[in-house]
Amino acid sequence: MRTKASALEAAVPGDLDEFRGFERELFEELSKGFKKRLDWTTTHGDLPSVDPEDRFIYMGNHPHLTACWPWAAFLSEHFAHNMVAVGKDDFLKNPVYRWILGGLMDRTGKGLFIDQSDRKAALKKIENRAHELLTPGTGMVIFPDRRPFPSRIREQQYKWDKKRPDLGVGQWMTETCFPHSGALWSLTQATRDMDLRIIDVTTIEPMPIHSTGATLHIEVEELTRKDLLGSNESLEHLNGALQELWREKNRKIRKARGVKL
C-alpha cells in the first residue's frame, strides 16, 4: 500500500482525491486474512439505506486491533466508499505505529491525528480539518472510548466510581471503556453546516478476542443530532447521551456473551 501511495503521489502530487477509497483494498485483504485464520463469521442487524454521496460520522465502542479490520471492511462495504479517522497523534510520533499505519494514513489524507494531552489544540485541529476531510461519500470514524483491555476496564471502573459514584459505572461498564465527548463535540460543532448522518456502531467481539470459530456481530443505529446533542445543543446533553448509549452497549454485549452481573 505504501508503494501504491508513492505511485499515486508521483502521478498527481498533492491531490488527496486520488486516494478516495484507497484504504478499502487494505481493509478487505486484512479482514479476509484474519477471518480465514480465525474461522470467524461476521453477522449484522438491519442496515439503513444509503446514498453514494452521503457523509457519515461513525461512532461506537472501540474494537480490539484484530476486529478493527473486519469492522472497517464492513463499514466500507455498506456505507461510504471513502473512510477517514480521528486518532491520537501517537500514530505519527511513535516510530513503530508510524511505520505500520500512521505514516500511510497521514500521506493519503485518511487520518486526523490529535494530541490528547492538549484538549484545546486537539479541538482546534478538528475544527480546521473537518471540512477538508469530510467530503461527499466519506465516513469519519471516531471512538469516544478506548480499546477494552480487562485491566483498562477495571482501572476506569475504579476511577469513575471514585470520581462520580452517582453514575454507578462499576455496575454497568463491564465490557467497554467509558465514553468521552470532547472530540465528538468538536466534530459535530465544526460540521453544523453539513448534512451529516450519525451512525452508532455496537461491536460485539468474540471473547477472548482470538477465539476460533467465533462470530463478530455488528449492530448499527442511526441517530439524529437532536438524539445526540439535544434541542439546544450542549456538551452536557452529549455526555448524558453517550453514557446511556454505552450502558445499552454493555447490556447488549453481556447478553450476547452470556455474561451475568
TISE-867917 format. One record per residue (C-alpha): residue number from 1; residue in one letter; z, x, y. Coordinates in nm, 2 decimals, m for minus. Example, Ala and Ser with C-alpha at 12.3 -4.5 7.8 and 13.67 -1.06 7.14 Angstrom:
<nodes>
NODE   resi   resn        w        u        v
NODE      1      a     0.78     1.23    m0.45
NODE      2      s     0.71     1.37    m0.11
</nodes>
This chain:
<nodes>
NODE   resi   resn        w        u        v
NODE      1      m     0.00     0.00     0.00
NODE      2      r     0.07     0.29     0.23
NODE      3      t    m0.28     0.43     0.16
NODE      4      k    m0.44     0.09     0.23
NODE      5      a    m0.24     0.06     0.55
NODE      6      s    m0.37     0.41     0.66
NODE      7      a    m0.73     0.30     0.59
NODE      8      l    m0.69    m0.02     0.80
NODE      9      e    m0.52     0.17     1.08
NODE     10      a    m0.81     0.42     1.09
NODE     11      a    m1.07     0.14     1.09
NODE     12      v    m0.91    m0.08     1.36
NODE     13      p    m0.64     0.13     1.55
NODE     14      g    m0.36    m0.08     1.70
NODE     15      d    m0.48    m0.42     1.57
NODE     16      l    m0.20    m0.59     1.38
NODE     17      d    m0.42    m0.88     1.30
NODE     18      e    m0.58    m0.66     1.03
NODE     19      f    m0.25    m0.68     0.84
NODE     20      r    m0.22    m1.06     0.82
NODE     21      g    m0.13    m1.14     0.46
NODE     22      f    m0.14    m0.77     0.38
NODE     23      e     0.20    m0.79     0.21
NODE     24      r     0.10    m1.06    m0.04
NODE     25      e    m0.05    m0.81    m0.28
NODE     26      l     0.27    m0.62    m0.29
NODE     27      f     0.48    m0.93    m0.34
NODE     28      e     0.26    m1.06    m0.62
NODE     29      e     0.25    m0.73    m0.81
NODE     30      l     0.62    m0.66    m0.79
NODE     31      s     0.70    m1.03    m0.87
NODE     32      k     0.48    m1.02    m1.18
NODE     33      g     0.63    m0.69    m1.29
NODE     34      f     0.99    m0.79    m1.26
NODE     35      k     0.94    m1.13    m1.41
NODE     36      k     0.75    m0.99    m1.71
NODE     37      r     1.00    m0.72    m1.79
NODE     38      l     1.30    m0.95    m1.75
NODE     39      d     1.12    m1.25    m1.90
NODE     40      w     1.21    m1.47    m1.60
NODE     41      t     1.07    m1.81    m1.52
NODE     42      t     1.06    m1.94    m1.16
NODE     43      t     1.12    m2.31    m1.10
NODE     44      h     1.15    m2.51    m0.78
NODE     45      g     1.22    m2.85    m0.64
NODE     46      d     0.99    m3.07    m0.43
NODE     47      l     0.79    m2.89    m0.16
NODE     48      p     0.68    m3.03     0.18
NODE     49      s     0.31    m3.04     0.27
NODE     50      v     0.19    m2.76     0.49
NODE     51      d    m0.10    m2.67     0.72
NODE     52      p    m0.25    m2.32     0.72
NODE     53      e    m0.17    m2.29     1.09
NODE     54      d     0.20    m2.39     1.07
NODE     55      r     0.46    m2.14     1.18
NODE     56      f     0.79    m2.12     0.99
NODE     57      i     1.14    m1.98     1.01
NODE     58      y     1.26    m1.92     0.65
NODE     59      m     1.64    m1.91     0.63
NODE     60      g     1.87    m1.91     0.34
NODE     61      n     2.11    m1.73     0.12
NODE     62      h     2.02    m1.36     0.06
NODE     63      p     1.88    m1.28    m0.28
NODE     64      h     1.95    m0.96    m0.46
NODE     65      l     1.68    m0.70    m0.45
NODE     66      t     1.53    m0.79    m0.79
NODE     67      a     1.49    m1.16    m0.69
NODE     68      c     1.36    m1.08    m0.34
NODE     69      w     1.01    m1.01    m0.48
NODE     70      p     0.96    m1.34    m0.67
NODE     71      w     1.12    m1.52    m0.38
NODE     72      a     0.88    m1.36    m0.12
NODE     73      a     0.58    m1.42    m0.35
NODE     74      f     0.68    m1.79    m0.39
NODE     75      l     0.70    m1.85    m0.01
NODE     76      s     0.37    m1.66     0.05
NODE     77      e     0.21    m1.88    m0.21
NODE     78      h     0.34    m2.22    m0.10
NODE     79      f     0.39    m2.18     0.28
NODE     80      a     0.25    m1.94     0.54
NODE     81      h    m0.01    m1.68     0.45
NODE     82      n     0.15    m1.42     0.67
NODE     83      m     0.51    m1.31     0.64
NODE     84      v     0.74    m1.11     0.87
NODE     85      a     1.11    m1.05     0.86
NODE     86      v     1.42    m0.99     1.08
NODE     87      g     1.61    m0.70     0.92
NODE     88      k     1.86    m0.43     1.00
NODE     89      d     1.73    m0.10     1.15
NODE     90      d     1.87     0.09     0.86
NODE     91      f     1.53     0.03     0.71
NODE     92      l     1.40     0.27     0.97
NODE     93      k     1.69     0.51     1.02
NODE     94      n     1.77     0.57     0.65
NODE     95      p     1.50     0.81     0.52
NODE     96      v     1.50     0.66     0.17
NODE     97      y     1.47     0.30     0.30
NODE     98      r     1.21     0.40     0.55
NODE     99      w     1.00     0.57     0.28
NODE    100      i     1.03     0.29     0.03
NODE    101      l     0.95     0.00     0.26
NODE    102      g     1.07     0.02     0.62
NODE    103      g     0.80     0.25     0.75
NODE    104      l     0.53     0.04     0.60
NODE    105      m     0.68    m0.28     0.74
NODE    106      d     0.70    m0.12     1.09
NODE    107      r     0.34     0.02     1.08
NODE    108      t     0.20    m0.32     0.98
NODE    109      g     0.40    m0.54     1.21
NODE    110      k     0.60    m0.70     0.92
NODE    111      g     0.95    m0.62     1.04
NODE    112      l     1.16    m0.69     1.35
NODE    113      f     1.44    m0.44     1.30
NODE    114      i     1.76    m0.48     1.49
NODE    115      d     2.08    m0.28     1.54
NODE    116      q     2.36    m0.50     1.40
NODE    117      s     2.62    m0.29     1.58
NODE    118      d     2.47    m0.37     1.92
NODE    119      r     2.46    m0.75     1.94
NODE    120      k     2.32    m0.76     2.30
NODE    121      a     2.03    m0.52     2.22
NODE    122      a     1.95    m0.70     1.90
NODE    123      l     1.92    m1.04     2.06
NODE    124      k     1.71    m0.89     2.34
NODE    125      k     1.47    m0.74     2.09
NODE    126      i     1.43    m1.07     1.90
NODE    127      e     1.36    m1.24     2.23
NODE    128      n     1.10    m0.98     2.33
NODE    129      r     0.91    m0.97     2.00
NODE    130      a     0.93    m1.32     1.85
NODE    131      h     0.61    m1.45     2.02
NODE    132      e     0.42    m1.13     1.92
NODE    133      l     0.51    m1.17     1.55
NODE    134      l     0.53    m1.55     1.50
NODE    135      t     0.16    m1.62     1.53
NODE    136      p     0.00    m1.93     1.37
NODE    137      g     0.01    m1.92     0.99
NODE    138      t     0.32    m1.70     0.99
NODE    139      g     0.67    m1.74     0.84
NODE    140      m     0.96    m1.53     0.97
NODE    141      v     1.24    m1.45     0.72
NODE    142      i     1.60    m1.44     0.84
NODE    143      f     1.91    m1.43     0.62
NODE    144      p     2.22    m1.54     0.80
NODE    145      d     2.43    m1.39     0.52
NODE    146      r     2.43    m1.06     0.32
NODE    147      r     2.35    m0.98    m0.04
NODE    148      p     2.63    m1.14    m0.25
NODE    149      f     2.77    m0.84    m0.44
NODE    150      p     3.10    m0.96    m0.60
NODE    151      s     3.31    m0.71    m0.42
NODE    152      r     3.15    m0.81    m0.09
NODE    153      i     3.22    m1.18    m0.15
NODE    154      r     3.59    m1.10    m0.23
NODE    155      e     3.61    m0.89     0.09
NODE    156      q     3.47    m1.17     0.30
NODE    157      q     3.69    m1.43     0.14
NODE    158      y     3.99    m1.23     0.23
NODE    159      k     3.87    m1.16     0.59
NODE    160      w     3.78    m1.52     0.67
NODE    161      d     4.09    m1.67     0.51
NODE    162      k     4.30    m1.45     0.74
NODE    163      k     4.08    m1.50     1.04
NODE    164      r     4.01    m1.87     1.01
NODE    165      p     4.23    m2.03     0.74
NODE    166      d     4.12    m2.37     0.86
NODE    167      l     3.77    m2.31     0.71
NODE    168      g     3.90    m2.27     0.36
NODE    169      v     3.64    m2.00     0.29
NODE    170      g     3.81    m1.87    m0.02
NODE    171      q     3.79    m2.21    m0.18
NODE    172      w     3.42    m2.28    m0.14
NODE    173      m     3.25    m1.94    m0.08
NODE    174      t     3.23    m1.81    m0.44
NODE    175      e     2.85    m1.74    m0.49
NODE    176      t     2.73    m1.63    m0.15
NODE    177      c     2.85    m1.44     0.15
NODE    178      f     2.95    m1.60     0.48
NODE    179      p     2.66    m1.70     0.72
NODE    180      h     2.64    m1.57     1.08
NODE    181      s     2.45    m1.73     1.35
NODE    182      g     2.37    m1.46     1.61
NODE    183      a     2.02    m1.35     1.52
NODE    184      l     1.92    m1.71     1.42
NODE    185      w     2.04    m1.85     1.75
NODE    186      s     1.85    m1.59     1.95
NODE    187      l     1.53    m1.65     1.74
NODE    188      t     1.55    m2.03     1.79
NODE    189      q     1.61    m1.99     2.17
NODE    190      a     1.33    m1.74     2.21
NODE    191      t     1.08    m1.98     2.04
NODE    192      r     1.17    m2.30     2.22
NODE    193      d     0.81    m2.34     2.33
NODE    194      m     0.67    m2.30     1.98
NODE    195      d     0.61    m2.58     1.73
NODE    196      l     0.82    m2.42     1.45
NODE    197      r     0.91    m2.56     1.11
NODE    198      i     1.25    m2.46     0.98
NODE    199      i     1.28    m2.42     0.61
NODE    200      d     1.62    m2.37     0.45
NODE    201      v     1.59    m2.20     0.11
NODE    202      t     1.86    m2.21    m0.15
NODE    203      t     1.80    m1.94    m0.41
NODE    204      i     1.98    m1.98    m0.75
NODE    205      e     1.95    m1.64    m0.92
NODE    206      p     2.04    m1.56    m1.28
NODE    207      m     2.39    m1.42    m1.30
NODE    208      p     2.43    m1.14    m1.40
NODE    209      i     2.12    m1.07    m1.19
NODE    210      h     1.94    m0.87    m1.46
NODE    211      s     1.99    m1.13    m1.74
NODE    212      t     1.68    m1.15    m1.95
NODE    213      g     1.50    m1.47    m2.04
NODE    214      a     1.66    m1.65    m1.74
NODE    215      t     1.54    m1.88    m1.47
NODE    216      l     1.52    m1.82    m1.09
NODE    217      h     1.53    m2.16    m0.92
NODE    218      i     1.44    m2.22    m0.56
NODE    219      e     1.52    m2.53    m0.36
NODE    220      v     1.38    m2.59    m0.01
NODE    221      e     1.48    m2.83     0.26
NODE    222      e     1.30    m2.88     0.59
NODE    223      l     1.54    m2.90     0.88
NODE    224      t     1.48    m3.02     1.24
NODE    225      r     1.60    m2.83     1.54
NODE    226      k     1.85    m3.12     1.60
NODE    227      d     1.99    m3.07     1.25
NODE    228      l     2.05    m2.71     1.31
NODE    229      l     2.12    m2.68     1.68
NODE    230      g     2.24    m3.03     1.78
NODE    231      s     2.11    m3.27     2.05
NODE    232      n     2.24    m3.04     2.33
NODE    233      e     2.16    m2.72     2.16
NODE    234      s     2.46    m2.49     2.12
NODE    235      l     2.58    m2.19     1.93
NODE    236      e     2.89    m2.39     1.82
NODE    237      h     2.68    m2.66     1.66
NODE    238      l     2.47    m2.39     1.48
NODE    239      n     2.79    m2.23     1.34
NODE    240      g     2.91    m2.56     1.21
NODE    241      a     2.57    m2.65     1.06
NODE    242      l     2.54    m2.31     0.88
NODE    243      q     2.89    m2.34     0.74
NODE    244      e     2.81    m2.69     0.60
NODE    245      l     2.47    m2.57     0.46
NODE    246      w     2.64    m2.27     0.29
NODE    247      r     2.91    m2.49     0.14
NODE    248      e     2.64    m2.70    m0.02
NODE    249      k     2.45    m2.40    m0.14
NODE    250      n     2.76    m2.27    m0.31
NODE    251      r     2.82    m2.61    m0.47
NODE    252      k     2.46    m2.61    m0.60
NODE    253      i     2.47    m2.26    m0.73
NODE    254      r     2.80    m2.31    m0.91
NODE    255      k     2.67    m2.63    m1.07
NODE    256      a     2.35    m2.45    m1.19
NODE    257      r     2.56    m2.16    m1.33
NODE    258      g     2.82    m2.39    m1.48
NODE    259      v     3.10    m2.23    m1.27
NODE    260      k     3.41    m2.44    m1.22
NODE    261      l     3.67    m2.38    m0.95
</nodes>
